[in-house]
């Protein structure tokens, strides 16, 4: 379903939240760092540069993404990639830093999954994630409206689409109660995209993937035509490009009490 080339078309814009997240992680010399939902692995490789002494592991459920990650030229020997579902992931030993970049919007009941991840960290361990929070924007509204329309309701029945982030305060409450010191915030990026249909191209690499995978080629082309028209109206091009607002929610947390202890 996933296309690493399409996904990386807007690599600079997609990577900026990752580095903004990583900048707030205070781990000094971790032994094991895990990237849950690593995608094509280009950002996971940056973790080896941030922590030169760490073993870094990337996990993703997409065979295409893992194949692309493993094919990176000059891949560091400390960096490995495994196909797997982040909902079921369990470390095979100690882990010091868990990173998850724009993944949890695909995970049902992601608060429970976060609580599970947090339980793997000992005192001094770090959990850092960011998740899109733009579910109320035209890009998502149009997708939901089209998918529920008479024309597309039947062929798209049961297709799992991305979900909304929780409010930053919900993450803060969940993790603080679990023994963490939490830094939670949100940012709206104003990306200036270029190309004939840049917002369409953006979502062809992410939110549209499950939809397109469920349709026959001629249906997919027709769906894209309808979505393209809505995106052109919602995000008109300016002489300098197309402004694409994108809200994201960030959380960086460090465990300050041992799992199961009272604060």
ABEGO torsion letter per residue (X at the ends): XBBAAAAAABAAAAAAAAAAAAAABABABBABBBBBGAEAGAAAAAAAAABAABBBBBBBABAAAAAAAAABBGBBAABBBBBBBAAABBBABBBABBBBBGAAAABBGAAAAAAAAAAABBBGBBBBBBBBAAAABAAAAAAAAAAABAAAAAAABGBBBBBBBBBAAAAAAAAAAAGBBBBBBBBBBBBBBBEABAAAAAAAABAAAAAAAABBAAAAAAAAAAAAAAAAAABBBBAAEBBBBBBBBBBBBBBABBBGBBX
